[in-house]
Amino acid sequence: MGSGGRTGVREVRPGAHEPRGTSRAGLKILIPGYVQWTWRQRERAAVFFGSFAMAMGVGVFSWGTRMGLALLAFAFGTHVVSAVDVLRQSAFPGFGRWMPLLSASGGLALGVYTPTVLLATLVAWPAMDGVSGVDGYLVNYWAFRAQAPRDGDWVWLRFSPWGDTHVGRVVARAGEEVEWSRNRLRVAGKQVRDVASLRFTSTPDELAFVVPSGHVLMTPNAGSHRRPGTGGLVLVPNEQVAGRAWARMYPLWERQTLR
């Protein structure tokens, strides 16, 4: 006990800032630069978070391209460096040179990035289409696992009946009655607009049939860059439907959700 009845232990006021490296990182490490920010390392935190946010944002925007893949890899690398920095500052004694790097990269890859990328490839797979690959779509491969395509759905086909485009819209399902008369298509008595003509050498004036079981009647995407004369209504087996095309990504100026 010191003079004046004071002990040698320094009192810490409630809510006072903990010294660097003594506060627990916890789940804060999942946000690059967040732990450094709580440790009042503002400049370091800004570099980590700013680099990660810019790379991740542009990488997601250019999803499906080589540039997008490179930027997403850079974002992952930035996250790893931020986590390694936290581990090295908070550990005493240190873990050595390679252990923080291996643990941070392995933990983030297995626990965060691998599940995220796998989910993204299933619900938003970037698929290129068209004569020269100028049309890009996001395809949900889980969409039709438990149900068949519905009227109006945009779908991605494994093998294209149109030769150079794999995207089409369902206009009739199995069991529905289809009528073709005077270049007008009716499904279940209702007229369907904005569809291509039937694929015959000479289109008949009138035609009526029922879509067979296990098939859908489809028309190609009118906005795709396909060869002239390759479009038309076709019957497609359900097995050829790989997933639902729910967004158009490329060209950039034609980005939109498909409805």
VEXROVO-871776 format. One record per residue: residue number from 0; chain; x, y, z of N, C-alpha, C, O in turn. Coordinates in steps of 0.05 Angstrom, whole numbers. Example, Ala and Ser with C-alpha at 12.3 -4.5 7.8 and 13.67 -1.06 7.14 Angstrom:
<rs>
R  num  cadena      nX      nY      nZ     caX     caY     caZ      cX      cY      cZ      oX      oY      oZ
R    0       A     264    -114     156     246     -90     156     264     -66     156     285     -66     169
R    1       A     257     -45     142     273     -21     143     258       1     157     268      23     161
</rs>
This chain:
<rs>
R  num  cadena      nX      nY      nZ     caX     caY     caZ      cX      cY      cZ      oX      oY      oZ
R    0       A      17     -24       0       0       0       0      18      25       0      37      26      15
R    1       A      12      44     -17      28      68     -19      20      89       1       3      85      18
R    2       A      33     113      -1      27     135      16      -1     144      13     -13     143      -9
R    3       A     -13     154      35     -40     164      33     -61     143      31     -84     148      25
R    4       A     -53     117      37     -72      95      37     -79      85      10     -97      70       7
R    5       A     -64      94     -11     -70      85     -38     -54      59     -45     -31      56     -36
R    6       A     -67      42     -59     -54      17     -68     -39      23     -93     -42      44    -105
R    7       A     -23       3    -102      -7       6    -127     -22      -2    -152     -11      -2    -174
R    8       A     -48     -10    -149     -64     -19    -171     -78       4    -183     -92      19    -169
R    9       A     -75       8    -210     -89      30    -223    -118      24    -227    -125       3    -238
R   10       A    -135      42    -219    -164      38    -222    -172      46    -251    -161      66    -262
R   11       A    -191      31    -262    -201      36    -288    -230      45    -286    -246      30    -276
R   12       A    -236      68    -296    -263      78    -295    -281      62    -312    -273      53    -334
R   13       A    -306      57    -304    -325      43    -321    -328      57    -348    -331      81    -350
R   14       A    -327      41    -370    -330      51    -397    -305      63    -408    -305      72    -431
R   15       A    -283      62    -393    -258      73    -404    -248      55    -426    -253      31    -426
R   16       A    -233      67    -445    -223      52    -468    -201      33    -459    -182      41    -445
R   17       A    -203       8    -468    -183     -12    -462    -159      -8    -479    -161       0    -502
R   18       A    -135     -13    -469    -111     -10    -485    -111     -28    -510    -125     -48    -510
R   19       A     -96     -21    -530     -94     -36    -554     -86     -65    -548     -67     -70    -533
R   20       A    -100     -84    -560     -93    -112    -558    -106    -126    -535    -104    -150    -533
R   21       A    -119    -111    -516    -131    -124    -493    -161    -130    -497    -171    -148    -484
R   22       A    -174    -115    -514    -202    -120    -519    -205    -144    -539    -188    -147    -557
R   23       A    -226    -159    -535    -230    -182    -552    -241    -174    -579    -257    -156    -582
R   24       A    -230    -187    -600    -239    -181    -627    -266    -193    -633    -284    -180    -643
R   25       A    -269    -219    -626    -295    -233    -630    -304    -232    -660    -288    -235    -678
R   26       A    -330    -228    -663    -341    -227    -690    -334    -201    -705    -340    -198    -728
R   27       A    -322    -182    -691    -314    -157    -704    -294    -163    -726    -291    -147    -745
R   28       A    -280    -185    -724    -259    -191    -743    -271    -197    -771    -257    -197    -791
R   29       A    -297    -202    -772    -310    -208    -797    -314    -183    -814    -320    -184    -838
R   30       A    -309    -159    -802    -310    -134    -817    -282    -123    -818    -271    -114    -798
R   31       A    -269    -123    -842    -241    -113    -843    -239     -84    -832    -253     -66    -840
R   32       A    -219     -81    -814    -214     -54    -803    -231     -47    -779    -225     -27    -766
R   33       A    -251     -63    -772    -269     -55    -750    -254     -57    -723    -256     -40    -706
R   34       A    -239     -79    -720    -224     -82    -695    -203     -60    -692    -201     -48    -670
R   35       A    -189     -54    -713    -170     -32    -712    -183      -5    -705    -171      11    -691
R   36       A    -207      -1    -715    -222      23    -709    -228      25    -679    -225      46    -667
R   37       A    -236       3    -667    -242       3    -638    -217       6    -622    -218      15    -599
R   38       A    -194       0    -633    -168       4    -620    -157      32    -626    -134      38    -619
R   39       A    -173      49    -638    -165      77    -645    -143      78    -665    -127      98    -665
R   40       A    -140      58    -682    -121      59    -704    -136      67    -729    -141      51    -747
R   41       A    -143      92    -730    -162     102    -750    -151      99    -779    -165      89    -796
R   42       A    -126     107    -783    -115     106    -810    -114      77    -820    -121      71    -843
R   43       A    -104      59    -803    -102      31    -811    -130      20    -817    -133       5    -836
R   44       A    -149      26    -800    -176      16    -804    -187      26    -830    -201      12    -845
R   45       A    -183      52    -836    -193      64    -861    -182      50    -886    -196      46    -906
R   46       A    -156      44    -885    -143      31    -908    -155       3    -912    -161      -4    -935
R   47       A    -157     -12    -890    -168     -39    -893    -197     -39    -903    -204     -53    -922
R   48       A    -214     -24    -890    -242     -24    -897    -247     -11    -924    -262     -21    -940
R   49       A    -233      11    -930    -236      24    -956    -228       6    -979    -242       4    -999
R   50       A    -205      -7    -976    -196     -25    -998    -215     -49   -1001    -221     -56   -1024
R   51       A    -224     -60    -979    -242     -83    -981    -269     -75    -993    -279     -88   -1011
R   52       A    -280     -52    -984    -306     -44    -994    -306     -37   -1024    -324     -45   -1038
R   53       A    -285     -24   -1033    -283     -17   -1061    -280     -42   -1079    -293     -45   -1099
R   54       A    -262     -60   -1070    -258     -84   -1086    -283    -102   -1086    -290    -113   -1107
R   55       A    -296    -105   -1063    -319    -121   -1062    -342    -109   -1078    -356    -124   -1092
R   56       A    -346     -83   -1076    -367     -70   -1091    -364     -73   -1121    -383     -80   -1135
R   57       A    -340     -66   -1131    -336     -68   -1160    -336     -97   -1169    -345    -104   -1191
R   58       A    -326    -115   -1152    -326    -144   -1159    -353    -155   -1162    -359    -171   -1180
R   59       A    -372    -148   -1144    -399    -157   -1146    -413    -144   -1170    -428    -158   -1184
R   60       A    -407    -119   -1175    -419    -105   -1198    -410    -119   -1224    -427    -121   -1243
R   61       A    -386    -128   -1226    -375    -141   -1250    -375    -172   -1247    -358    -185   -1258
R   62       A    -394    -182   -1232    -396    -211   -1227    -398    -227   -1253    -414    -220   -1270
R   63       A    -382    -247   -1256    -382    -264   -1280    -360    -257   -1300    -358    -270   -1320
R   64       A    -344    -237   -1294    -322    -230   -1312    -295    -235   -1298    -294    -240   -1274
R   65       A    -274    -235   -1314    -247    -239   -1302    -239    -217   -1283    -227    -222   -1262
R   66       A    -247    -193   -1290    -241    -170   -1273    -256    -173   -1246    -244    -168   -1225
R   67       A    -281    -182   -1247    -296    -186   -1223    -283    -208   -1205    -282    -204   -1181
R   68       A    -274    -229   -1217    -261    -250   -1202    -235    -240   -1189    -230    -247   -1166
R   69       A    -220    -225   -1204    -195    -214   -1192    -200    -195   -1169    -186    -195   -1149
R   70       A    -221    -178   -1172    -227    -159   -1150    -238    -173   -1126    -232    -165   -1103
R   71       A    -254    -194   -1129    -264    -209   -1106    -241    -223   -1092    -241    -226   -1068
R   72       A    -221    -233   -1107    -198    -245   -1095    -181    -225   -1080    -171    -231   -1058
R   73       A    -180    -200   -1090    -166    -179   -1076    -180    -172   -1050    -168    -167   -1030
R   74       A    -207    -171   -1051    -223    -166   -1027    -218    -187   -1006    -215    -181    -982
R   75       A    -217    -212   -1014    -211    -234    -995    -183    -231    -983    -179    -234    -959
R   76       A    -163    -224   -1000    -136    -219    -990    -135    -196    -970    -120    -198    -950
R   77       A    -150    -175    -975    -150    -152    -957    -162    -161    -930    -152    -153    -909
R   78       A    -183    -177    -931    -196    -186    -906    -176    -204    -890    -175    -202    -866
R   79       A    -161    -221    -904    -141    -238    -891    -120    -221    -878    -113    -226    -855
R   80       A    -109    -201    -892     -88    -184    -880     -99    -169    -856     -84    -166    -836
R   81       A    -124    -160    -857    -135    -146    -834    -137    -165    -810    -131    -157    -787
R   82       A    -146    -190    -815    -149    -209    -793    -121    -217    -782    -118    -220    -757
R   83       A    -101    -220    -799     -74    -227    -790     -63    -204    -772     -50    -209    -752
R   84       A     -69    -179    -780     -60    -157    -765     -72    -157    -736     -58    -151    -717
R   85       A     -97    -164    -735    -111    -166    -709     -98    -188    -692     -93    -184    -668
R   86       A     -93    -211    -704     -82    -233    -689     -54    -227    -678     -47    -233    -656
R   87       A     -38    -214    -695     -10    -208    -686      -9    -187    -665       8    -187    -648
R   88       A     -28    -168    -665     -28    -147    -645     -39    -157    -618     -31    -148    -597
R   89       A     -58    -175    -619     -72    -184    -595     -59    -208    -582     -65    -214    -559
R   90       A     -41    -222    -595     -30    -247    -585      -4    -241    -570      14    -227    -580
R   91       A      -2    -252    -546      24    -251    -531      26    -277    -515       9    -282    -498
R   92       A      47    -292    -519      68    -288    -539      57    -293    -568      35    -303    -571
R   93       A      72    -285    -587      63    -287    -615      61    -315    -624      73    -334    -613
R   94       A      46    -319    -647      42    -345    -658      63    -352    -679      61    -373    -692
R   95       A      82    -335    -684     101    -340    -705      93    -325    -731      74    -309    -731
R   96       A     108    -330    -752     103    -316    -777      80    -327    -793      64    -312    -804
R   97       A      77    -354    -795      59    -366    -813      32    -374    -800      12    -375    -814
R   98       A      32    -379    -774       7    -389    -761     -16    -369    -763     -38    -377    -770
R   99       A     -12    -342    -758     -34    -324    -762     -45    -323    -790     -69    -321    -795
R  100       A     -27    -324    -810     -35    -323    -838     -51    -348    -845     -72    -346    -858
R  101       A     -42    -372    -837     -56    -396    -843     -83    -398    -829    -103    -406    -841
R  102       A     -83    -390    -804    -109    -392    -789    -129    -372    -799    -153    -379    -802
R  103       A    -120    -348    -806    -139    -327    -815    -149    -334    -843    -174    -333    -848
R  104       A    -132    -342    -861    -140    -348    -888    -158    -373    -889    -178    -374    -903
R  105       A    -150    -394    -874    -166    -418    -873    -193    -414    -860    -213    -424    -870
R  106       A    -194    -399    -837    -219    -395    -824    -238    -378    -841    -262    -385    -842
R  107       A    -228    -357    -853    -246    -340    -869    -255    -355    -894    -278    -352    -903
R  108       A    -237    -370    -906    -244    -385    -931    -265    -406    -925    -285    -408    -940
R  109       A    -262    -422    -904    -280    -443    -899    -306    -434    -885    -328    -444    -891
R  110       A    -304    -414    -868    -327    -405    -853    -344    -384    -866    -367    -381    -859
R  111       A    -332    -368    -884    -347    -345    -895    -348    -346    -926    -370    -347    -937
R  112       A    -325    -346    -939    -325    -342    -967    -333    -366    -984    -348    -363   -1003
R  113       A    -325    -390    -976    -333    -414    -991    -363    -418    -991    -375    -422   -1012
R  114       A    -376    -417    -967    -406    -420    -968    -420    -397    -983    -439    -402    -997
R  115       A    -409    -373    -981    -421    -351    -996    -419    -354   -1026    -438    -350   -1041
R  116       A    -395    -362   -1035    -391    -367   -1064    -408    -390   -1074    -419    -388   -1096
R  117       A    -410    -412   -1059    -426    -434   -1067    -456    -426   -1069    -469    -434   -1088
R  118       A    -465    -411   -1050    -493    -402   -1052    -497    -383   -1076    -518    -385   -1089
R  119       A    -478    -366   -1081    -481    -347   -1103    -481    -362   -1130    -496    -355   -1148
R  120       A    -465    -383   -1132    -464    -398   -1158    -490    -414   -1162    -497    -420   -1185
R  121       A    -505    -420   -1141    -530    -435   -1144    -553    -416   -1150    -571    -424   -1166
R  122       A    -554    -393   -1138    -577    -375   -1142    -572    -352   -1161    -590    -338   -1169
R  123       A    -546    -347   -1167    -539    -324   -1185    -515    -331   -1202    -496    -316   -1203
R  124       A    -517    -354   -1215    -495    -363   -1233    -493    -345   -1257    -514    -341   -1271
R  125       A    -470    -333   -1263    -468    -316   -1287    -465    -333   -1312    -445    -347   -1316
R  126       A    -484    -331   -1330    -485    -347   -1354    -484    -329   -1378    -500    -310   -1380
R  127       A    -466    -334   -1397    -464    -318   -1421    -479    -331   -1444    -479    -355   -1447
R  128       A    -491    -314   -1461    -508    -324   -1482    -505    -306   -1507    -493    -285   -1506
R  129       A    -517    -315   -1529    -517    -300   -1553    -495    -309   -1573    -479    -327   -1567
R  130       A    -495    -297   -1597    -477    -305   -1618    -448    -301   -1610    -431    -319   -1614
R  131       A    -442    -279   -1597    -414    -273   -1590    -411    -271   -1560    -391    -259   -1550
R  132       A    -429    -282   -1544    -427    -281   -1516    -431    -254   -1504    -420    -248   -1482
R  133       A    -447    -237   -1517    -450    -209   -1507    -473    -207   -1487    -475    -187   -1473
R  134       A    -490    -228   -1485    -512    -227   -1466    -505    -243   -1441    -497    -266   -1443
R  135       A    -508    -230   -1418    -502    -244   -1393    -526    -244   -1375    -540    -224   -1372
R  136       A    -532    -267   -1363    -555    -270   -1345    -546    -282   -1319    -526    -295   -1316
R  137       A    -563    -278   -1298    -560    -291   -1273    -581    -313   -1271    -605    -308   -1275
R  138       A    -572    -337   -1265    -589    -361   -1266    -591    -373   -1238    -571    -378   -1225
R  139       A    -616    -379   -1230    -621    -392   -1205    -625    -422   -1210    -646    -430   -1221
R  140       A    -605    -438   -1204    -607    -467   -1209    -624    -482   -1189    -629    -506   -1192
R  141       A    -632    -469   -1168    -650    -482   -1148    -679    -477   -1153    -696    -489   -1140
R  142       A    -686    -460   -1172    -713    -450   -1175    -733    -473   -1181    -755    -472   -1171
R  143       A    -725    -493   -1197    -744    -513   -1206    -737    -541   -1195    -744    -561   -1207
R  144       A    -724    -542   -1172    -719    -568   -1160    -744    -581   -1149    -747    -605   -1150
R  145       A    -762    -565   -1139    -787    -576   -1127    -812    -570   -1143    -833    -580   -1136
R  146       A    -810    -554   -1164    -833    -548   -1180    -825    -543   -1209    -802    -537   -1215
R  147       A    -845    -546   -1227    -840    -542   -1255    -842    -512   -1262    -854    -497   -1246
R  148       A    -831    -504   -1284    -834    -476   -1292    -863    -468   -1296    -879    -484   -1304
R  149       A    -869    -442   -1290    -895    -432   -1293    -897    -413   -1317    -876    -404   -1328
R  150       A    -921    -407   -1326    -925    -389   -1348    -912    -362   -1342    -916    -351   -1321
R  151       A    -897    -352   -1361    -884    -326   -1357    -856    -327   -1346    -842    -307   -1346
R  152       A    -847    -351   -1336    -820    -353   -1325    -799    -352   -1347    -802    -363   -1369
R  153       A    -777    -337   -1342    -754    -337   -1359    -736    -359   -1349    -729    -361   -1326
R  154       A    -727    -377   -1367    -712    -400   -1359    -686    -402   -1376    -684    -391   -1398
R  155       A    -667    -417   -1365    -642    -422   -1378    -641    -452   -1386    -646    -469   -1369
R  156       A    -637    -458   -1411    -637    -485   -1422    -609    -497   -1424    -590    -483   -1430
R  157       A    -607    -523   -1418    -581    -536   -1420    -573    -538   -1449    -549    -533   -1456
R  158       A    -591    -545   -1467    -586    -546   -1496    -606    -528   -1510    -630    -531   -1506
R  159       A    -596    -510   -1526    -614    -491   -1538    -627    -501   -1564    -613    -510   -1582
R  160       A    -654    -500   -1566    -667    -508   -1591    -665    -486   -1612    -671    -490   -1635
R  161       A    -655    -462   -1604    -652    -440   -1623    -624    -437   -1633    -618    -419   -1649
R  162       A    -606    -454   -1624    -579    -455   -1635    -559    -437   -1621    -536    -446   -1616
R  163       A    -566    -412   -1614    -546    -394   -1603    -556    -379   -1579    -541    -362   -1568
R  164       A    -580    -384   -1569    -589    -371   -1545    -602    -391   -1527    -618    -408   -1536
R  165       A    -596    -390   -1501    -606    -410   -1482    -628    -399   -1465    -638    -413   -1447
R  166       A    -635    -374   -1468    -655    -361   -1452    -682    -359   -1467    -683    -351   -1490
R  167       A    -703    -368   -1453    -729    -366   -1465    -750    -362   -1444    -745    -364   -1420
R  168       A    -775    -356   -1453    -797    -351   -1434    -818    -372   -1438    -825    -378   -1461
R  169       A    -828    -383   -1416    -849    -403   -1417    -876    -390   -1423    -883    -371   -1409
R  170       A    -890    -399   -1444    -916    -388   -1450    -938    -408   -1444    -962    -400   -1443
R  171       A    -932    -434   -1441    -953    -453   -1435    -940    -477   -1421    -918    -485   -1428
R  172       A    -954    -489   -1402    -945    -512   -1387    -959    -537   -1397    -977    -536   -1413
R  173       A    -950    -560   -1386    -963    -585   -1393    -992    -585   -1386   -1000    -577   -1364
R  174       A   -1009    -595   -1405   -1037    -597   -1400   -1053    -572   -1409   -1077    -573   -1410
R  175       A   -1039    -551   -1416   -1054    -527   -1425   -1059    -528   -1455   -1043    -538   -1470
R  176       A   -1082    -518   -1463   -1090    -518   -1491   -1080    -493   -1505   -1083    -471   -1495
R  177       A   -1067    -498   -1528   -1055    -476   -1543   -1069    -474   -1570   -1074    -494   -1583
R  178       A   -1076    -450   -1578   -1089    -445   -1603   -1073    -424   -1619   -1066    -403   -1608
R  179       A   -1068    -430   -1644   -1054    -412   -1662   -1073    -405   -1685   -1081    -423   -1700
R  180       A   -1080    -380   -1688   -1098    -372   -1709   -1092    -343   -1718   -1091    -325   -1701
R  181       A   -1088    -340   -1744   -1083    -314   -1755   -1060    -299   -1741   -1062    -276   -1733
R  182       A   -1038    -314   -1738   -1014    -303   -1725   -1019    -294   -1696   -1005    -276   -1687
R  183       A   -1038    -305   -1683   -1044    -299   -1655   -1043    -324   -1639   -1053    -345   -1647
R  184       A   -1031    -322   -1616   -1029    -346   -1598   -1047    -342   -1574   -1047    -321   -1561
R  185       A   -1062    -363   -1568   -1079    -363   -1544   -1072    -388   -1528   -1069    -410   -1538
R  186       A   -1069    -383   -1502   -1064    -405   -1483   -1087    -405   -1462   -1091    -385   -1448
R  187       A   -1101    -428   -1461   -1124    -430   -1443   -1144    -408   -1449   -1157    -398   -1430
R  188       A   -1147    -401   -1474   -1167    -381   -1482   -1158    -352   -1480   -1173    -335   -1489
R  189       A   -1134    -347   -1469   -1124    -320   -1466   -1102    -314   -1486   -1085    -331   -1491
R  190       A   -1103    -291   -1499   -1084    -284   -1519   -1057    -278   -1506   -1055    -264   -1485
R  191       A   -1036    -288   -1518   -1009    -283   -1509    -995    -264   -1529    -994    -270   -1553
R  192       A    -985    -242   -1519    -973    -222   -1536    -942    -225   -1536    -931    -238   -1519
R  193       A    -930    -212   -1556    -901    -211   -1557    -888    -238   -1558    -870    -244   -1542
R  194       A    -898    -255   -1576    -886    -281   -1579    -878    -285   -1608    -889    -272   -1626
R  195       A    -858    -302   -1612    -849    -308   -1640    -868    -327   -1653    -886    -339   -1640
R  196       A    -865    -331   -1679    -882    -349   -1694    -875    -378   -1688    -853    -384   -1678
R  197       A    -893    -396   -1695    -887    -424   -1692    -866    -433   -1712    -863    -421   -1733
R  198       A    -850    -453   -1704    -828    -462   -1721    -837    -483   -1741    -836    -507   -1735
R  199       A    -847    -475   -1763    -854    -492   -1785    -843    -481   -1811    -838    -457   -1813
R  200       A    -839    -498   -1831    -829    -489   -1857    -849    -468   -1868    -841    -447   -1878
R  201       A    -874    -474   -1865    -895    -455   -1872    -915    -455   -1849    -928    -475   -1844
R  202       A    -917    -432   -1835    -934    -431   -1811    -963    -435   -1819    -974    -421   -1836
R  203       A    -977    -454   -1806   -1006    -459   -1813   -1023    -435   -1804   -1016    -420   -1785
R  204       A   -1046    -432   -1817   -1064    -411   -1810   -1077    -416   -1783   -1082    -397   -1768
R  205       A   -1083    -441   -1777   -1096    -448   -1752   -1084    -474   -1742   -1077    -492   -1757
R  206       A   -1082    -475   -1715   -1070    -499   -1703   -1079    -499   -1674   -1079    -478   -1660
R  207       A   -1086    -523   -1664   -1094    -526   -1636   -1082    -552   -1625   -1083    -573   -1638
R  208       A   -1071    -551   -1601   -1060    -575   -1589   -1057    -570   -1559   -1060    -548   -1549
R  209       A   -1052    -592   -1545   -1048    -591   -1516   -1019    -597   -1510   -1008    -616   -1521
R  210       A   -1006    -581   -1494    -978    -585   -1487    -975    -612   -1473    -988    -616   -1453
R  211       A    -959    -630   -1484    -957    -657   -1472    -944    -657   -1444    -931    -637   -1436
R  212       A    -948    -678   -1430    -938    -681   -1403    -907    -680   -1403    -894    -691   -1421
R  213       A    -896    -666   -1383    -866    -664   -1381    -854    -644   -1400    -829    -645   -1404
R  214       A    -870    -626   -1412    -859    -607   -1431    -870    -579   -1425    -890    -576   -1410
R  215       A    -856    -559   -1436    -866    -531   -1435    -863    -520   -1463    -845    -527   -1478
R  216       A    -881    -501   -1469    -879    -486   -1494    -865    -460   -1489    -872    -445   -1471
R  217       A    -843    -454   -1505    -826    -432   -1499    -822    -415   -1524    -824    -424   -1546
R  218       A    -815    -389   -1519    -807    -371   -1540    -780    -359   -1531    -776    -355   -1508
R  219       A    -762    -353   -1550    -736    -342   -1543    -738    -313   -1533    -758    -300   -1539
R  220       A    -718    -305   -1519    -716    -277   -1510    -713    -259   -1534    -694    -261   -1549
R  221       A    -733    -241   -1538    -732    -224   -1561    -709    -204   -1560    -701    -194   -1581
R  222       A    -698    -199   -1536    -676    -179   -1534    -649    -191   -1537    -629    -176   -1536
R  223       A    -647    -218   -1540    -620    -230   -1541    -608    -226   -1569    -622    -223   -1588
R  224       A    -582    -226   -1570    -567    -222   -1595    -563    -249   -1609    -541    -260   -1610
R  225       A    -585    -260   -1620    -584    -285   -1634    -584    -281   -1664    -589    -259   -1674
R  226       A    -578    -302   -1679    -578    -299   -1708    -606    -296   -1719    -625    -308   -1708
R  227       A    -610    -280   -1739    -637    -276   -1750    -648    -303   -1760    -634    -319   -1772
R  228       A    -674    -307   -1755    -687    -331   -1765    -685    -355   -1748    -694    -376   -1755
R  229       A    -672    -352   -1724    -668    -376   -1707    -688    -377   -1684    -687    -396   -1668
R  230       A    -707    -358   -1683    -726    -357   -1662    -751    -372   -1669    -755    -381   -1692
R  231       A    -769    -376   -1650    -794    -389   -1655    -804    -405   -1630    -788    -412   -1613
R  232       A    -830    -409   -1629    -841    -425   -1607    -833    -454   -1610    -835    -466   -1632
R  233       A    -825    -466   -1588    -816    -495   -1589    -826    -508   -1563    -829    -495   -1543
R  234       A    -830    -535   -1565    -835    -551   -1542    -809    -561   -1531    -792    -572   -1545
R  235       A    -805    -558   -1505    -780    -565   -1492    -786    -584   -1469    -804    -578   -1453
R  236       A    -772    -607   -1466    -775    -624   -1443    -767    -610   -1418    -748    -594   -1418
R  237       A    -780    -616   -1396    -773    -604   -1370    -744    -610   -1362    -732    -594   -1348
R  238       A    -734    -633   -1371    -706    -640   -1364    -686    -621   -1375    -663    -619   -1365
R  239       A    -693    -607   -1397    -674    -588   -1409    -674    -561   -1395    -656    -544   -1401
R  240       A    -692    -556   -1377    -693    -531   -1363    -674    -533   -1339    -679    -548   -1320
R  241       A    -652    -517   -1341    -632    -518   -1320    -639    -501   -1296    -633    -508   -1273
R  242       A    -651    -478   -1301    -657    -459   -1279    -672    -435   -1289    -678    -433   -1313
R  243       A    -678    -417   -1271    -693    -393   -1277    -674    -370   -1282    -658    -363   -1264
R  244       A    -675    -357   -1305    -659    -333   -1310    -675    -309   -1299    -696    -302   -1309
R  245       A    -664    -297   -1278    -680    -276   -1264    -669    -248   -1268    -682    -229   -1259
R  246       A    -646    -245   -1281    -635    -219   -1286    -617    -219   -1310    -604    -239   -1316
R  247       A    -616    -197   -1324    -598    -193   -1346    -576    -174   -1337    -581    -152   -1329
R  248       A    -551    -184   -1339    -528    -169   -1328    -512    -154   -1350    -502    -132   -1345
R  249       A    -510    -166   -1373    -495    -154   -1395    -510    -155   -1420    -525    -174   -1426
R  250       A    -508    -133   -1437    -491    -109   -1434    -499     -93   -1409    -522     -94   -1400
R  251       A    -480     -77   -1400    -485     -61   -1375    -509     -43   -1378    -524     -39   -1359
R  252       A    -511     -30   -1401    -533     -10   -1405    -560     -23   -1408    -580      -9   -1411
R  253       A    -562     -50   -1408    -587     -64   -1411    -593     -80   -1386    -609     -99   -1387
R  254       A    -580     -74   -1364    -585     -89   -1339    -614     -86   -1329    -624     -63   -1329
R  255       A    -626    -109   -1322    -654    -108   -1313    -661    -135   -1302    -648    -155   -1308
R  256       A    -681    -136   -1285    -692    -161   -1276    -713    -171   -1296    -727    -154   -1309
R  257       A    -714    -197   -1300    -732    -208   -1320    -758    -216   -1306    -758    -230   -1286
R  258       A    -780    -206   -1316    -806    -211   -1305    -825    -222   -1326    -848    -228   -1320
</rs>
